[in-house]
Amino acid sequence: MFTGFEEFDINVNGVNIHGVKGGKGPGLLLLHGFPQTHVIWKLVAEQLSQNYTVVATDLRGYGDSSKPEGLPEHINYSKKVMAKDQLEVMRYLGFEKFYLVGHDRGGRVAHRLTADYPEHVEKLVVLDIAPTLAMYEKANLGFARSYYHWYFLIQPAPFPEMLIESNVDFFLRNSLSGFAPQDSLPPWLTDENYSEYFRCFNNPAAIHAMCEDYRASAGIDLILDRDDREKGKKIECELLVLWGEKGVVERYFDPLEEWRKVAVLVQGSRMPCGHFIPEEIPDLLLKELQSFLK
């Protein structure tokens, strides 16, 4: 899938992180979201690798990375722990400082990584998210209906796990189609990519891990975000925010306003797509990334 890239498995922070690496130049870490894997970047990674050493990983709990059982308070799926995974991968590969791009859950990991380890991040890009704390604090009925999974996946185990496992294909297709049942896959999603996502998702350990990711976001992650807010701690590197004009974030939040509450140097814009920016409009995304990262 990734021409000219090599696969790797690196043991860091008590887990194995799987990913691919290719290209030459400064380090560029790409982090995917739910319910996907590093494969979401395949349409932009090759061109980015002409100017950067591109590293695309599977987050803890996703893809072919480790899927540990959740600990009390879901602490081992906190974005703080998941961010440390990714930092250690980049340091293992020889990058003490690097560019960082995160979509969806990967954007939340990237946010925490940049907040906790600012000296390691050159520039940050987040795709189709507002900060987690803002999204929970400003949630209304419309948001809850549109992003019902934010409230479903956080229910105590094994309730959501068992329901998802009863029909994995249906849940995964629903999730990738904007949480609205569809007779076919969305036009941007290839059969090859869907097969890979299904292979990785169709695993009880993966389903549990993804639920733990969301449980942590509704608990320990909010505690850490509130602590940052109380201390006046903000991201100081340049931050690019891109979001889909057809998505939920556009409908219920002002992304630039919310990110300016947690970061100093914020720019960004809406894009002509839905939530899955790297696959829906890869060429436009590539153009934005090349312009911002240079």
C-alpha positions in Angstrom: 0.0 0.0 0.0 2.9 2.4 0.8 5.3 2.3 -2.1 8.9 2.7 -1.0 8.0 2.5 2.7 9.2 -0.1 5.2 7.1 -1.6 7.9 8.3 -1.6 11.5 7.3 -2.9 14.9 8.9 -1.0 17.8 8.5 -1.9 21.5 8.1 1.3 23.5 6.3 2.3 26.7 5.3 -1.3 27.4 3.6 -1.9 24.0 4.4 -2.7 20.4 3.7 0.1 18.0 3.3 -0.9 14.3 3.8 1.5 11.4 5.5 2.4 8.2 8.4 4.7 7.5 9.7 6.2 4.2 11.3 9.1 2.6 14.1 11.5 3.6 14.3 14.7 5.4 12.8 16.0 8.7 10.6 13.7 10.6 6.8 13.9 10.0 4.5 11.7 12.2 1.0 11.0 10.9 -1.6 9.7 13.4 -4.9 8.2 12.3 -8.3 8.1 14.1 -11.3 5.8 14.9 -12.1 3.3 13.5 -9.1 3.2 11.2 -5.3 2.6 11.0 -2.3 4.2 9.5 -3.7 3.1 6.1 -5.8 6.3 6.1 -2.6 8.2 5.0 -1.7 6.1 2.0 -2.9 8.7 -0.6 -0.7 11.5 0.8 2.3 9.7 2.4 4.2 9.0 -0.8 4.3 12.6 -2.0 5.1 13.9 1.5 8.0 11.5 1.7 9.7 13.4 -1.1 10.5 16.1 1.5 10.1 14.4 4.8 10.8 11.2 6.6 7.2 10.1 6.9 6.2 7.9 9.8 2.6 6.6 10.0 1.7 4.4 13.0 -1.2 2.5 14.4 -2.1 4.0 17.7 -2.1 1.8 20.8 -5.2 -0.4 20.6 -5.6 0.0 16.8 -4.4 -1.8 13.7 -1.4 -4.1 14.3 -0.2 -2.3 17.5 -0.6 -3.8 20.9 -4.1 -3.9 22.5 -3.6 -4.2 26.2 -6.6 -4.8 28.5 -7.8 -1.6 30.0 -6.6 -0.7 33.5 -8.6 1.0 36.3 -9.8 4.5 35.2 -8.7 3.5 31.7 -5.3 5.1 32.5 -3.4 3.1 29.9 -5.5 4.6 27.1 -5.2 8.1 28.3 -4.0 10.4 25.6 -1.0 11.2 27.9 0.1 7.5 27.7 -0.8 7.2 24.0 1.2 10.4 23.2 4.2 9.0 25.0 4.0 5.9 22.8 4.4 8.0 19.7 7.1 10.3 21.1 9.2 7.2 22.0 8.7 5.8 18.5 10.0 9.0 16.9 12.9 9.1 19.3 13.7 5.5 18.6 13.8 6.3 14.9 16.2 9.2 15.6 13.9 12.2 15.6 14.1 14.4 18.7 12.0 17.0 17.0 9.4 16.5 14.3 6.3 17.7 12.5 3.0 16.2 13.7 -0.4 15.6 12.0 -3.3 13.9 13.6 -6.8 13.1 12.4 -9.7 12.4 14.7 -8.4 10.3 17.7 -4.9 10.8 16.4 -5.5 14.6 16.6 -6.3 14.2 20.3 -3.1 12.2 20.9 -1.2 14.8 18.9 -2.7 17.6 21.0 -1.6 15.9 24.3 1.8 15.1 22.8 2.4 18.7 21.9 1.1 20.0 25.2 3.3 17.6 27.3 6.4 17.6 25.1 6.5 21.0 23.3 10.2 20.8 22.8 9.8 17.9 20.4 7.1 19.3 18.0 8.0 21.7 15.2 4.5 22.3 14.0 1.1 20.7 14.7 -1.8 19.9 12.3 -5.2 18.6 13.6 -7.9 17.4 11.2 -11.7 17.6 11.9 -11.7 18.0 15.6 -12.2 20.6 18.3 -10.5 20.1 21.6 -12.0 17.2 23.6 -12.9 19.3 26.6 -14.8 21.9 24.5 -16.7 19.2 22.7 -17.9 17.6 25.9 -18.6 20.9 27.7 -20.6 22.3 24.7 -22.4 19.2 23.7 -26.1 19.5 23.0 -28.8 17.2 21.8 -27.9 17.6 18.1 -24.2 16.7 18.8 -25.2 13.7 20.9 -27.4 12.4 18.1 -24.7 12.9 15.5 -21.8 11.6 17.6 -23.8 9.0 19.6 -20.6 6.8 19.6 -19.0 9.3 22.0 -21.6 8.2 24.6 -22.1 4.6 23.5 -18.5 3.5 23.6 -17.8 4.9 27.0 -20.4 2.7 28.7 -18.9 0.2 31.1 -17.4 -3.0 29.6 -18.5 -5.3 28.2 -21.8 -3.6 27.1 -20.6 -1.8 24.0 -18.1 -4.5 23.2 -20.7 -7.2 23.1 -23.1 -5.3 21.0 -20.4 -4.3 18.4 -19.1 -7.9 18.2 -22.6 -9.1 17.4 -22.3 -7.5 13.9 -18.8 -6.0 13.4 -19.3 -5.4 9.7 -22.5 -3.4 10.2 -21.0 -1.3 13.0 -17.8 -0.6 11.0 -19.7 0.4 7.8 -22.0 2.6 9.9 -19.0 4.3 11.5 -17.3 5.0 8.2 -20.5 6.3 6.6 -21.0 9.1 9.1 -23.0 7.0 11.6 -25.9 6.6 9.1 -26.7 3.1 7.8 -25.7 2.8 4.1 -26.3 0.1 1.5 -22.8 0.6 0.2 -19.5 2.1 1.2 -19.0 5.8 0.7 -17.4 6.6 -2.6 -14.1 7.7 -1.2 -13.6 4.4 0.6 -12.0 1.7 -1.5 -12.7 -2.0 -1.1 -9.0 -2.5 -0.3 -9.0 0.0 2.5 -12.2 -1.3 3.9 -10.9 -4.9 3.9 -7.9 -3.7 5.9 -9.9 -1.7 8.4 -12.3 -4.7 8.8 -9.3 -7.1 9.4 -8.0 -4.9 12.2 -11.4 -4.0 13.7 -12.8 -7.6 13.7 -10.9 -8.5 16.9 -12.4 -8.5 20.4 -9.2 -7.0 21.8 -9.3 -4.2 19.3 -13.0 -3.4 20.0 -12.3 -3.3 23.7 -9.2 -1.1 23.2 -11.1 1.4 21.1 -13.8 1.6 23.8 -11.1 2.2 26.3 -9.7 5.0 24.2 -13.1 6.7 24.4 -13.7 5.9 28.1 -10.3 7.6 28.8 -11.4 10.7 26.9 -14.5 11.0 29.0 -12.5 10.7 32.2 -8.8 11.0 32.8 -8.3 13.1 29.6 -10.8 15.7 30.7 -9.1 15.9 34.1 -5.7 16.6 32.4 -7.3 19.1 30.0 -9.0 21.0 32.8 -5.7 21.1 34.7 -4.0 22.6 31.6 -6.8 25.2 31.4 -6.5 26.1 35.1 -2.8 26.6 34.8 -3.1 28.7 31.6 -1.0 26.1 29.7 -1.2 26.6 25.9 0.4 25.1 22.8 2.9 27.5 21.6 4.0 26.0 18.2 2.2 26.9 15.0 -1.1 25.0 14.7 -3.1 24.4 11.5 -6.7 23.3 12.0 -8.6 21.8 9.0 -12.2 20.5 9.2 -14.8 19.3 6.8 -17.7 21.6 5.9 -20.1 18.7 5.8 -19.0 17.3 9.2 -20.3 17.4 12.7 -17.5 19.7 14.0 -18.5 22.4 11.5 -22.1 22.0 12.5 -21.8 22.4 16.3 -18.5 24.2 17.0 -16.3 27.0 15.9 -13.0 25.1 15.5 -10.7 28.2 15.3 -12.3 29.8 18.3 -12.0 26.6 20.4 -8.4 25.9 19.4 -7.4 29.5 20.1 -8.4 28.9 23.7 -5.7 26.2 24.0 -3.1 27.3 21.5 -1.3 30.6 20.7 -0.6 30.5 17.0 -3.7 29.1 15.3 -4.7 29.2 11.6 -7.0 27.0 9.5 -10.1 26.6 7.4 -13.0 24.4 6.4 -12.5 21.9 3.6 -15.0 20.7 1.0 -15.6 17.3 2.5 -16.9 15.4 5.5 -15.0 13.9 8.4 -12.4 11.6 6.7 -10.3 14.3 5.1 -7.2 12.2 4.2 -9.2 9.9 2.1 -12.0 12.2 0.8 -9.8 15.0 -0.5 -6.1 13.8 -0.4 -4.9 16.2 -3.1 -6.3 19.3 -1.3 -5.0 18.1 2.0 -1.6 17.5 0.5 -1.5 21.0 -0.8 -2.4 22.4 2.7 0.2 20.3 4.4 3.0 21.2 2.0 2.2 24.9 2.3 2.0 24.9 6.2 4.9 22.5 7.0 7.6 24.1 4.8 
